[in-house]
Amino acid sequence: MHKLAIALGIVLLTSGSAMANCYEIIGCTDEDVFRKSDLRTFSCSTLWELRNTIYFEHGYCFKTKRAINFFGNDECYIDDAEDIDFNSIEETNIARISSVEKQKGC
């Protein structure tokens, strides 16, 4: 189980077109727009995990040692992040997480 799931209190895993994760505190990565006020309560590490979870759910092949160690690349199939077909909610969530990371100096 991912550390993020434990940190956020995972309530269920859903299966949509991608393998989305749902969290008690913020909702589902592909269905619920995350509120910045909620995201600000998370550590830089948790924000990093949450943002990269969205990429992981789409089969992204990570390049950094940190991400490979955390998520692995065993089942990845997309080498270029530009090739990922995020829905509009996922794009918004990634942007909001990135914005909060920047505000926090992560």
Biopython code that builds the backbone (N, CA, C, O; Angstrom):
import numpy as np
from Bio.PDB.StructureBuilder import StructureBuilder

atoms = [
    (1, "MET", "N", (0.853, -1.177, 0.000)),
    (1, "MET", "CA", (0.000, 0.000, 0.000)),
    (1, "MET", "C", (0.896, 1.237, 0.000)),
    (1, "MET", "O", (1.908, 1.276, 0.700)),
    (2, "HIS", "N", (0.525, 2.234, -0.777)),
    (2, "HIS", "CA", (1.297, 3.473, -0.831)),
    (2, "HIS", "C", (1.241, 4.197, 0.502)),
    (2, "HIS", "O", (0.244, 4.133, 1.221)),
    (3, "LYS", "N", (2.321, 4.883, 0.817)),
    (3, "LYS", "CA", (2.370, 5.702, 2.024)),
    (3, "LYS", "C", (1.277, 6.761, 1.998)),
    (3, "LYS", "O", (0.710, 7.095, 3.038)),
    (4, "LEU", "N", (0.978, 7.289, 0.818)),
    (4, "LEU", "CA", (-0.041, 8.323, 0.683)),
    (4, "LEU", "C", (-1.399, 7.804, 1.123)),
    (4, "LEU", "O", (-2.152, 8.509, 1.796)),
    (5, "ALA", "N", (-1.707, 6.589, 0.748)),
    (5, "ALA", "CA", (-2.992, 6.013, 1.124)),
    (5, "ALA", "C", (-3.133, 5.971, 2.630)),
    (5, "ALA", "O", (-4.208, 6.244, 3.164)),
    (6, "ILE", "N", (-2.079, 5.637, 3.304)),
    (6, "ILE", "CA", (-2.101, 5.599, 4.758)),
    (6, "ILE", "C", (-2.222, 7.012, 5.315)),
    (6, "ILE", "O", (-3.016, 7.253, 6.224)),
    (7, "ALA", "N", (-1.449, 7.940, 4.783)),
    (7, "ALA", "CA", (-1.425, 9.312, 5.298)),
    (7, "ALA", "C", (-2.767, 10.017, 5.138)),
    (7, "ALA", "O", (-3.151, 10.806, 6.001)),
    (8, "LEU", "N", (-3.472, 9.755, 4.071)),
    (8, "LEU", "CA", (-4.717, 10.457, 3.805)),
    (8, "LEU", "C", (-5.955, 9.680, 4.240)),
    (8, "LEU", "O", (-7.062, 10.215, 4.184)),
    (9, "GLY", "N", (-5.796, 8.467, 4.660)),
    (9, "GLY", "CA", (-6.946, 7.670, 5.078)),
    (9, "GLY", "C", (-7.742, 7.179, 3.884)),
    (9, "GLY", "O", (-8.855, 7.644, 3.639)),
    (10, "ILE", "N", (-7.176, 6.246, 3.143)),
    (10, "ILE", "CA", (-7.849, 5.751, 1.943)),
    (10, "ILE", "C", (-9.158, 5.060, 2.324)),
    (10, "ILE", "O", (-9.214, 4.313, 3.300)),
    (11, "VAL", "N", (-10.197, 5.316, 1.550)),
    (11, "VAL", "CA", (-11.474, 4.688, 1.835)),
    (11, "VAL", "C", (-11.857, 3.648, 0.802)),
    (11, "VAL", "O", (-12.525, 2.668, 1.133)),
    (12, "LEU", "N", (-11.450, 3.838, -0.436)),
    (12, "LEU", "CA", (-11.732, 2.840, -1.442)),
    (12, "LEU", "C", (-10.914, 3.094, -2.677)),
    (12, "LEU", "O", (-10.442, 4.207, -2.912)),
    (13, "LEU", "N", (-10.751, 2.066, -3.457)),
    (13, "LEU", "CA", (-10.133, 2.203, -4.766)),
    (13, "LEU", "C", (-11.232, 2.008, -5.788)),
    (13, "LEU", "O", (-12.020, 1.068, -5.690)),
    (14, "THR", "N", (-11.286, 2.889, -6.763)),
    (14, "THR", "CA", (-12.287, 2.756, -7.803)),
    (14, "THR", "C", (-11.581, 2.431, -9.093)),
    (14, "THR", "O", (-10.387, 2.690, -9.240)),
    (15, "SER", "N", (-12.303, 1.873, -10.012)),
    (15, "SER", "CA", (-11.706, 1.612, -11.310)),
    (15, "SER", "C", (-12.503, 2.337, -12.373)),
    (15, "SER", "O", (-13.630, 1.962, -12.696)),
    (16, "GLY", "N", (-11.899, 3.378, -12.908)),
    (16, "GLY", "CA", (-12.479, 4.095, -14.028)),
    (16, "GLY", "C", (-11.640, 3.741, -15.229)),
    (16, "GLY", "O", (-11.126, 2.626, -15.324)),
    (17, "SER", "N", (-11.493, 4.686, -16.158)),
    (17, "SER", "CA", (-10.644, 4.417, -17.308)),
    (17, "SER", "C", (-9.203, 4.237, -16.860)),
    (17, "SER", "O", (-8.452, 3.464, -17.454)),
    (18, "ALA", "N", (-8.825, 4.947, -15.823)),
    (18, "ALA", "CA", (-7.532, 4.734, -15.186)),
    (18, "ALA", "C", (-7.826, 4.196, -13.792)),
    (18, "ALA", "O", (-8.980, 4.151, -13.367)),
    (19, "MET", "N", (-6.805, 3.798, -13.102)),
    (19, "MET", "CA", (-6.974, 3.237, -11.769)),
    (19, "MET", "C", (-6.913, 4.389, -10.761)),
    (19, "MET", "O", (-5.842, 4.696, -10.237)),
    (20, "ALA", "N", (-8.050, 5.025, -10.489)),
    (20, "ALA", "CA", (-8.073, 6.200, -9.627)),
    (20, "ALA", "C", (-8.085, 5.804, -8.156)),
    (20, "ALA", "O", (-8.653, 4.781, -7.774)),
    (21, "ASN", "N", (-7.454, 6.628, -7.354)),
    (21, "ASN", "CA", (-7.487, 6.451, -5.907)),
    (21, "ASN", "C", (-8.444, 7.472, -5.315)),
    (21, "ASN", "O", (-8.535, 8.607, -5.781)),
    (22, "CYS", "N", (-9.151, 7.047, -4.283)),
    (22, "CYS", "CA", (-10.075, 7.925, -3.573)),
    (22, "CYS", "C", (-9.631, 8.007, -2.122)),
    (22, "CYS", "O", (-9.257, 7.007, -1.509)),
    (23, "TYR", "N", (-9.681, 9.226, -1.588)),
    (23, "TYR", "CA", (-9.217, 9.490, -0.237)),
    (23, "TYR", "C", (-10.328, 10.160, 0.563)),
    (23, "TYR", "O", (-11.068, 11.000, 0.050)),
    (24, "GLU", "N", (-10.426, 9.780, 1.796)),
    (24, "GLU", "CA", (-11.473, 10.293, 2.674)),
    (24, "GLU", "C", (-11.437, 11.813, 2.766)),
    (24, "GLU", "O", (-12.489, 12.453, 2.764)),
    (25, "ILE", "N", (-10.277, 12.387, 2.845)),
    (25, "ILE", "CA", (-10.134, 13.821, 3.089)),
    (25, "ILE", "C", (-10.386, 14.663, 1.840)),
    (25, "ILE", "O", (-11.022, 15.713, 1.932)),
    (26, "ILE", "N", (-9.905, 14.229, 0.684)),
    (26, "ILE", "CA", (-9.941, 15.091, -0.500)),
    (26, "ILE", "C", (-10.767, 14.557, -1.659)),
    (26, "ILE", "O", (-11.080, 15.318, -2.574)),
    (27, "GLY", "N", (-11.130, 13.297, -1.658)),
    (27, "GLY", "CA", (-11.925, 12.730, -2.749)),
    (27, "GLY", "C", (-11.086, 11.895, -3.701)),
    (27, "GLY", "O", (-9.980, 11.463, -3.374)),
    (28, "CYS", "N", (-11.642, 11.681, -4.887)),
    (28, "CYS", "CA", (-11.006, 10.820, -5.897)),
    (28, "CYS", "C", (-10.160, 11.651, -6.858)),
    (28, "CYS", "O", (-10.535, 12.761, -7.235)),
    (29, "THR", "N", (-9.029, 11.103, -7.243)),
    (29, "THR", "CA", (-8.077, 11.824, -8.077)),
    (29, "THR", "C", (-8.649, 12.202, -9.439)),
    (29, "THR", "O", (-8.217, 13.187, -10.038)),
    (30, "ASP", "N", (-9.618, 11.429, -9.935)),
    (30, "ASP", "CA", (-10.147, 11.676, -11.274)),
    (30, "ASP", "C", (-11.568, 12.237, -11.292)),
    (30, "ASP", "O", (-12.093, 12.544, -12.362)),
    (31, "GLU", "N", (-12.196, 12.375, -10.129)),
    (31, "GLU", "CA", (-13.598, 12.814, -10.080)),
    (31, "GLU", "C", (-13.830, 14.070, -9.248)),
    (31, "GLU", "O", (-14.807, 14.782, -9.477)),
    (32, "ASP", "N", (-12.965, 14.353, -8.301)),
    (32, "ASP", "CA", (-13.171, 15.451, -7.367)),
    (32, "ASP", "C", (-12.050, 16.477, -7.485)),
    (32, "ASP", "O", (-10.870, 16.131, -7.433)),
    (33, "VAL", "N", (-12.430, 17.734, -7.643)),
    (33, "VAL", "CA", (-11.435, 18.798, -7.683)),
    (33, "VAL", "C", (-10.960, 19.043, -6.253)),
    (33, "VAL", "O", (-11.757, 19.349, -5.366)),
    (34, "PHE", "N", (-9.663, 18.908, -6.044)),
    (34, "PHE", "CA", (-9.086, 19.091, -4.713)),
    (34, "PHE", "C", (-9.096, 20.565, -4.336)),
    (34, "PHE", "O", (-8.804, 21.429, -5.163)),
    (35, "ARG", "N", (-9.428, 20.839, -3.102)),
    (35, "ARG", "CA", (-9.411, 22.210, -2.600)),
    (35, "ARG", "C", (-8.002, 22.537, -2.113)),
    (35, "ARG", "O", (-7.366, 21.742, -1.421)),
    (36, "LYS", "N", (-7.528, 23.732, -2.492)),
    (36, "LYS", "CA", (-6.192, 24.148, -2.065)),
    (36, "LYS", "C", (-6.105, 24.206, -0.546)),
    (36, "LYS", "O", (-5.057, 23.909, 0.027)),
    (37, "SER", "N", (-7.194, 24.585, 0.110)),
    (37, "SER", "CA", (-7.178, 24.663, 1.575)),
    (37, "SER", "C", (-6.901, 23.294, 2.190)),
    (37, "SER", "O", (-6.226, 23.203, 3.216)),
    (38, "ASP", "N", (-7.415, 22.234, 1.575)),
    (38, "ASP", "CA", (-7.120, 20.880, 2.053)),
    (38, "ASP", "C", (-5.683, 20.502, 1.741)),
    (38, "ASP", "O", (-4.982, 19.939, 2.582)),
    (39, "LEU", "N", (-5.249, 20.814, 0.526)),
    (39, "LEU", "CA", (-3.894, 20.456, 0.106)),
    (39, "LEU", "C", (-2.840, 21.137, 0.969)),
    (39, "LEU", "O", (-1.785, 20.557, 1.226)),
    (40, "ARG", "N", (-3.110, 22.351, 1.415)),
    (40, "ARG", "CA", (-2.134, 23.097, 2.230)),
    (40, "ARG", "C", (-1.844, 22.409, 3.559)),
    (40, "ARG", "O", (-0.827, 22.692, 4.191)),
    (41, "THR", "N", (-2.717, 21.516, 3.985)),
    (41, "THR", "CA", (-2.495, 20.823, 5.260)),
    (41, "THR", "C", (-1.504, 19.673, 5.131)),
    (41, "THR", "O", (-1.056, 19.129, 6.140)),
    (42, "PHE", "N", (-1.155, 19.298, 3.903)),
    (42, "PHE", "CA", (-0.265, 18.161, 3.681)),
    (42, "PHE", "C", (1.195, 18.591, 3.619)),
    (42, "PHE", "O", (1.508, 19.725, 3.256)),
    (43, "SER", "N", (2.067, 17.679, 3.975)),
    (43, "SER", "CA", (3.505, 17.919, 3.886)),
    (43, "SER", "C", (3.945, 17.918, 2.420)),
    (43, "SER", "O", (3.222, 17.454, 1.539)),
    (44, "CYS", "N", (5.127, 18.440, 2.185)),
    (44, "CYS", "CA", (5.692, 18.412, 0.834)),
    (44, "CYS", "C", (5.793, 16.984, 0.309)),
    (44, "CYS", "O", (5.513, 16.727, -0.862)),
    (45, "SER", "N", (6.185, 16.076, 1.158)),
    (45, "SER", "CA", (6.307, 14.678, 0.756)),
    (45, "SER", "C", (4.954, 14.101, 0.333)),
    (45, "SER", "O", (4.860, 13.403, -0.677)),
    (46, "THR", "N", (3.923, 14.391, 1.100)),
    (46, "THR", "CA", (2.591, 13.876, 0.779)),
    (46, "THR", "C", (2.064, 14.507, -0.499)),
    (46, "THR", "O", (1.432, 13.827, -1.307)),
    (47, "LEU", "N", (2.315, 15.797, -0.695)),
    (47, "LEU", "CA", (1.901, 16.453, -1.938)),
    (47, "LEU", "C", (2.608, 15.823, -3.138)),
    (47, "LEU", "O", (1.985, 15.581, -4.171)),
    (48, "TRP", "N", (3.892, 15.562, -3.002)),
    (48, "TRP", "CA", (4.651, 14.910, -4.075)),
    (48, "TRP", "C", (4.045, 13.546, -4.394)),
    (48, "TRP", "O", (3.851, 13.199, -5.559)),
    (49, "GLU", "N", (3.750, 12.779, -3.347)),
    (49, "GLU", "CA", (3.168, 11.451, -3.535)),
    (49, "GLU", "C", (1.806, 11.542, -4.215)),
    (49, "GLU", "O", (1.511, 10.762, -5.120)),
    (50, "LEU", "N", (0.986, 12.479, -3.789)),
    (50, "LEU", "CA", (-0.346, 12.644, -4.357)),
    (50, "LEU", "C", (-0.276, 13.032, -5.833)),
    (50, "LEU", "O", (-0.973, 12.449, -6.664)),
    (51, "ARG", "N", (0.562, 14.013, -6.158)),
    (51, "ARG", "CA", (0.701, 14.445, -7.556)),
    (51, "ARG", "C", (1.188, 13.307, -8.429)),
    (51, "ARG", "O", (0.648, 13.067, -9.509)),
    (52, "ASN", "N", (2.201, 12.614, -7.966)),
    (52, "ASN", "CA", (2.753, 11.523, -8.767)),
    (52, "ASN", "C", (1.849, 10.302, -8.812)),
    (52, "ASN", "O", (1.956, 9.496, -9.735)),
    (53, "THR", "N", (0.972, 10.149, -7.845)),
    (53, "THR", "CA", (-0.012, 9.066, -7.890)),
    (53, "THR", "C", (-0.894, 9.206, -9.119)),
    (53, "THR", "O", (-1.257, 8.208, -9.742)),
    (54, "ILE", "N", (-1.239, 10.429, -9.470)),
    (54, "ILE", "CA", (-2.085, 10.648, -10.653)),
    (54, "ILE", "C", (-1.351, 10.184, -11.908)),
    (54, "ILE", "O", (-1.962, 9.586, -12.794)),
    (55, "TYR", "N", (-0.062, 10.451, -11.993)),
    (55, "TYR", "CA", (0.736, 9.958, -13.123)),
    (55, "TYR", "C", (0.822, 8.427, -13.092)),
    (55, "TYR", "O", (0.682, 7.770, -14.123)),
    (56, "PHE", "N", (1.050, 7.876, -11.915)),
    (56, "PHE", "CA", (1.145, 6.422, -11.747)),
    (56, "PHE", "C", (-0.138, 5.729, -12.196)),
    (56, "PHE", "O", (-0.095, 4.676, -12.831)),
    (57, "GLU", "N", (-1.271, 6.326, -11.864)),
    (57, "GLU", "CA", (-2.569, 5.741, -12.228)),
    (57, "GLU", "C", (-2.735, 5.596, -13.739)),
    (57, "GLU", "O", (-3.529, 4.779, -14.205)),
    (58, "HIS", "N", (-1.990, 6.385, -14.496)),
    (58, "HIS", "CA", (-2.077, 6.358, -15.957)),
    (58, "HIS", "C", (-0.956, 5.550, -16.606)),
    (58, "HIS", "O", (-0.820, 5.552, -17.830)),
    (59, "GLY", "N", (-0.163, 4.868, -15.806)),
    (59, "GLY", "CA", (0.878, 4.013, -16.367)),
    (59, "GLY", "C", (2.152, 4.724, -16.754)),
    (59, "GLY", "O", (2.897, 4.237, -17.605)),
    (60, "TYR", "N", (2.420, 5.874, -16.144)),
    (60, "TYR", "CA", (3.623, 6.631, -16.475)),
    (60, "TYR", "C", (4.877, 5.910, -15.992)),
    (60, "TYR", "O", (4.911, 5.365, -14.889)),
    (61, "CYS", "N", (5.896, 5.918, -16.830)),
    (61, "CYS", "CA", (7.196, 5.341, -16.487)),
    (61, "CYS", "C", (8.061, 6.457, -15.894)),
    (61, "CYS", "O", (8.512, 7.357, -16.602)),
    (62, "PHE", "N", (8.275, 6.378, -14.610)),
    (62, "PHE", "CA", (9.000, 7.433, -13.904)),
    (62, "PHE", "C", (10.471, 7.432, -14.273)),
    (62, "PHE", "O", (11.045, 6.402, -14.626)),
    (63, "LYS", "N", (11.067, 8.616, -14.182)),
    (63, "LYS", "CA", (12.470, 8.802, -14.552)),
    (63, "LYS", "C", (13.370, 8.987, -13.342)),
    (63, "LYS", "O", (14.543, 8.615, -13.387)),
    (64, "THR", "N", (12.843, 9.558, -12.253)),
    (64, "THR", "CA", (13.694, 9.841, -11.097)),
    (64, "THR", "C", (13.805, 8.627, -10.181)),
    (64, "THR", "O", (12.887, 7.813, -10.074)),
    (65, "LYS", "N", (14.943, 8.535, -9.534)),
    (65, "LYS", "CA", (15.180, 7.420, -8.612)),
    (65, "LYS", "C", (14.134, 7.410, -7.497)),
    (65, "LYS", "O", (13.635, 6.352, -7.115)),
    (66, "ARG", "N", (13.806, 8.600, -6.976)),
    (66, "ARG", "CA", (12.815, 8.694, -5.897)),
    (66, "ARG", "C", (11.470, 8.100, -6.330)),
    (66, "ARG", "O", (10.883, 7.292, -5.610)),
    (67, "ALA", "N", (10.992, 8.502, -7.501)),
    (67, "ALA", "CA", (9.693, 8.022, -7.984)),
    (67, "ALA", "C", (9.728, 6.529, -8.321)),
    (67, "ALA", "O", (8.777, 5.803, -8.031)),
    (68, "ILE", "N", (10.807, 6.082, -8.924)),
    (68, "ILE", "CA", (10.925, 4.661, -9.254)),
    (68, "ILE", "C", (10.955, 3.829, -7.982)),
    (68, "ILE", "O", (10.323, 2.775, -7.913)),
    (69, "ASN", "N", (11.684, 4.294, -6.975)),
    (69, "ASN", "CA", (11.731, 3.573, -5.697)),
    (69, "ASN", "C", (10.373, 3.538, -5.022)),
    (69, "ASN", "O", (10.017, 2.538, -4.398)),
    (70, "PHE", "N", (9.607, 4.620, -5.139)),
    (70, "PHE", "CA", (8.313, 4.700, -4.469)),
    (70, "PHE", "C", (7.224, 3.945, -5.227)),
    (70, "PHE", "O", (6.491, 3.150, -4.639)),
    (71, "PHE", "N", (7.118, 4.196, -6.539)),
    (71, "PHE", "CA", (6.027, 3.628, -7.329)),
    (71, "PHE", "C", (6.431, 2.386, -8.114)),
    (71, "PHE", "O", (5.613, 1.497, -8.348)),
    (72, "GLY", "N", (7.683, 2.331, -8.512)),
    (72, "GLY", "CA", (8.133, 1.254, -9.388)),
    (72, "GLY", "C", (7.731, 1.537, -10.821)),
    (72, "GLY", "O", (6.890, 2.397, -11.083)),
    (73, "ASN", "N", (8.324, 0.822, -11.727)),
    (73, "ASN", "CA", (7.995, 0.940, -13.149)),
    (73, "ASN", "C", (7.611, -0.401, -13.753)),
    (73, "ASN", "O", (7.604, -0.553, -14.974)),
    (74, "ASP", "N", (7.294, -1.365, -12.917)),
    (74, "ASP", "CA", (7.003, -2.716, -13.401)),
    (74, "ASP", "C", (5.835, -2.778, -14.379)),
    (74, "ASP", "O", (5.866, -3.562, -15.328)),
    (75, "GLU", "N", (4.821, -1.973, -14.162)),
    (75, "GLU", "CA", (3.630, -2.031, -15.020)),
    (75, "GLU", "C", (3.430, -0.749, -15.823)),
    (75, "GLU", "O", (2.331, -0.488, -16.312)),
    (76, "CYS", "N", (4.469, 0.037, -15.960)),
    (76, "CYS", "CA", (4.336, 1.291, -16.697)),
    (76, "CYS", "C", (4.327, 1.029, -18.201)),
    (76, "CYS", "O", (4.856, 0.026, -18.679)),
    (77, "TYR", "N", (3.712, 1.959, -18.932)),
    (77, "TYR", "CA", (3.662, 1.808, -20.386)),
    (77, "TYR", "C", (3.665, 3.151, -21.122)),
    (77, "TYR", "O", (3.596, 3.171, -22.350)),
    (78, "ILE", "N", (3.743, 4.272, -20.398)),
    (78, "ILE", "CA", (3.811, 5.584, -21.040)),
    (78, "ILE", "C", (5.127, 6.246, -20.631)),
    (78, "ILE", "O", (5.347, 6.549, -19.459)),
    (79, "ASP", "N", (5.997, 6.463, -21.621)),
    (79, "ASP", "CA", (7.318, 7.036, -21.345)),
    (79, "ASP", "C", (7.325, 8.555, -21.291)),
    (79, "ASP", "O", (8.148, 9.141, -20.587)),
    (80, "ASP", "N", (6.438, 9.195, -22.010)),
    (80, "ASP", "CA", (6.417, 10.654, -22.099)),
    (80, "ASP", "C", (5.155, 11.182, -21.432)),
    (80, "ASP", "O", (4.045, 10.827, -21.830)),
    (81, "ALA", "N", (5.319, 12.023, -20.427)),
    (81, "ALA", "CA", (4.174, 12.577, -19.694)),
    (81, "ALA", "C", (3.228, 13.332, -20.624)),
    (81, "ALA", "O", (2.032, 13.421, -20.348)),
    (82, "GLU", "N", (3.745, 13.868, -21.709)),
    (82, "GLU", "CA", (2.901, 14.580, -22.678)),
    (82, "GLU", "C", (1.896, 13.649, -23.349)),
    (82, "GLU", "O", (0.889, 14.113, -23.885)),
    (83, "ASP", "N", (2.152, 12.355, -23.327)),
    (83, "ASP", "CA", (1.267, 11.383, -23.964)),
    (83, "ASP", "C", (0.131, 10.912, -23.052)),
    (83, "ASP", "O", (-0.722, 10.135, -23.479)),
    (84, "ILE", "N", (0.117, 11.372, -21.810)),
    (84, "ILE", "CA", (-0.925, 10.953, -20.871)),
    (84, "ILE", "C", (-2.193, 11.747, -21.160)),
    (84, "ILE", "O", (-2.157, 12.967, -21.321)),
    (85, "ASP", "N", (-3.308, 11.037, -21.223)),
    (85, "ASP", "CA", (-4.604, 11.649, -21.498)),
    (85, "ASP", "C", (-5.338, 11.895, -20.178)),
    (85, "ASP", "O", (-6.266, 11.167, -19.827)),
    (86, "PHE", "N", (-4.906, 12.939, -19.449)),
    (86, "PHE", "CA", (-5.574, 13.293, -18.202)),
    (86, "PHE", "C", (-6.942, 13.883, -18.513)),
    (86, "PHE", "O", (-7.116, 14.556, -19.529)),
    (87, "ASN", "N", (-7.916, 13.632, -17.637)),
    (87, "ASN", "CA", (-9.173, 14.348, -17.792)),
    (87, "ASN", "C", (-9.006, 15.732, -17.169)),
    (87, "ASN", "O", (-7.987, 16.008, -16.538)),
    (88, "SER", "N", (-9.995, 16.595, -17.342)),
    (88, "SER", "CA", (-9.862, 17.986, -16.884)),
    (88, "SER", "C", (-9.720, 18.079, -15.367)),
    (88, "SER", "O", (-9.042, 18.979, -14.872)),
    (89, "ILE", "N", (-10.340, 17.178, -14.628)),
    (89, "ILE", "CA", (-10.227, 17.196, -13.169)),
    (89, "ILE", "C", (-8.814, 16.815, -12.749)),
    (89, "ILE", "O", (-8.237, 17.444, -11.861)),
    (90, "GLU", "N", (-8.259, 15.796, -13.378)),
    (90, "GLU", "CA", (-6.880, 15.396, -13.066)),
    (90, "GLU", "C", (-5.907, 16.532, -13.383)),
    (90, "GLU", "O", (-4.988, 16.794, -12.607)),
    (91, "GLU", "N", (-6.101, 17.200, -14.510)),
    (91, "GLU", "CA", (-5.234, 18.325, -14.866)),
    (91, "GLU", "C", (-5.335, 19.433, -13.822)),
    (91, "GLU", "O", (-4.326, 20.014, -13.423)),
    (92, "THR", "N", (-6.554, 19.719, -13.386)),
    (92, "THR", "CA", (-6.757, 20.740, -12.354)),
    (92, "THR", "C", (-6.090, 20.326, -11.058)),
    (92, "THR", "O", (-5.434, 21.140, -10.409)),
    (93, "ASN", "N", (-6.250, 19.064, -10.674)),
    (93, "ASN", "CA", (-5.647, 18.595, -9.422)),
    (93, "ASN", "C", (-4.134, 18.656, -9.467)),
    (93, "ASN", "O", (-3.501, 19.059, -8.491)),
    (94, "ILE", "N", (-3.549, 18.265, -10.575)),
    (94, "ILE", "CA", (-2.089, 18.350, -10.712)),
    (94, "ILE", "C", (-1.635, 19.800, -10.597)),
    (94, "ILE", "O", (-0.657, 20.095, -9.910)),
    (95, "ALA", "N", (-2.340, 20.701, -11.265)),
    (95, "ALA", "CA", (-1.986, 22.122, -11.219)),
    (95, "ALA", "C", (-2.125, 22.672, -9.799)),
    (95, "ALA", "O", (-1.274, 23.435, -9.343)),
    (96, "ARG", "N", (-3.185, 22.291, -9.106)),
    (96, "ARG", "CA", (-3.384, 22.786, -7.739)),
    (96, "ARG", "C", (-2.338, 22.224, -6.780)),
    (96, "ARG", "O", (-1.823, 22.947, -5.928)),
    (97, "ILE", "N", (-2.028, 20.955, -6.915)),
    (97, "ILE", "CA", (-1.000, 20.360, -6.070)),
    (97, "ILE", "C", (0.335, 21.050, -6.324)),
    (97, "ILE", "O", (1.042, 21.406, -5.381)),
    (98, "SER", "N", (0.679, 21.238, -7.596)),
    (98, "SER", "CA", (1.936, 21.905, -7.957)),
    (98, "SER", "C", (1.987, 23.324, -7.402)),
    (98, "SER", "O", (3.027, 23.771, -6.919)),
    (99, "SER", "N", (0.862, 24.028, -7.472)),
    (99, "SER", "CA", (0.784, 25.397, -6.952)),
    (99, "SER", "C", (1.030, 25.425, -5.446)),
    (99, "SER", "O", (1.761, 26.280, -4.947)),
    (100, "VAL", "N", (0.421, 24.496, -4.733)),
    (100, "VAL", "CA", (0.609, 24.436, -3.273)),
    (100, "VAL", "C", (2.051, 24.047, -2.946)),
    (100, "VAL", "O", (2.646, 24.581, -2.009)),
    (101, "GLU", "N", (2.611, 23.114, -3.723)),
    (101, "GLU", "CA", (4.010, 22.742, -3.518)),
    (101, "GLU", "C", (4.909, 23.976, -3.673)),
    (101, "GLU", "O", (5.822, 24.191, -2.876)),
    (102, "LYS", "N", (4.644, 24.770, -4.690)),
    (102, "LYS", "CA", (5.438, 25.973, -4.931)),
    (102, "LYS", "C", (5.260, 26.962, -3.784)),
    (102, "LYS", "O", (6.239, 27.532, -3.300)),
    (103, "GLN", "N", (4.015, 27.172, -3.344)),
    (103, "GLN", "CA", (3.740, 28.097, -2.235)),
    (103, "GLN", "C", (4.461, 27.665, -0.949)),
    (103, "GLN", "O", (4.930, 28.500, -0.175)),
    (104, "LYS", "N", (4.537, 26.361, -0.744)),
    (104, "LYS", "CA", (5.169, 25.823, 0.458)),
    (104, "LYS", "C", (6.693, 25.729, 0.325)),
    (104, "LYS", "O", (7.389, 25.431, 1.296)),
    (105, "GLY", "N", (7.198, 25.983, -0.871)),
    (105, "GLY", "CA", (8.639, 25.893, -1.094)),
    (105, "GLY", "C", (9.143, 24.467, -1.164)),
    (105, "GLY", "O", (10.276, 24.177, -0.782)),
    (106, "CYS", "N", (8.312, 23.598, -1.644)),
    (106, "CYS", "CA", (8.689, 22.168, -1.741)),
    (106, "CYS", "C", (9.708, 21.950, -2.854)),
    (106, "CYS", "O", (10.140, 20.820, -3.083)),
]
sb = StructureBuilder()
sb.init_structure("model")
sb.init_model(0)
sb.init_chain("A")
sb.init_seg("    ")
for serial, (resi, resn, name, xyz) in enumerate(atoms, 1):
    if name == "N":
        sb.init_residue(resn, " ", resi, " ")
    sb.init_atom(name, np.array(xyz, "f"), 0.0, 1.0, " ", f" {name:<3s}", serial, name[0])
structure = sb.get_structure()
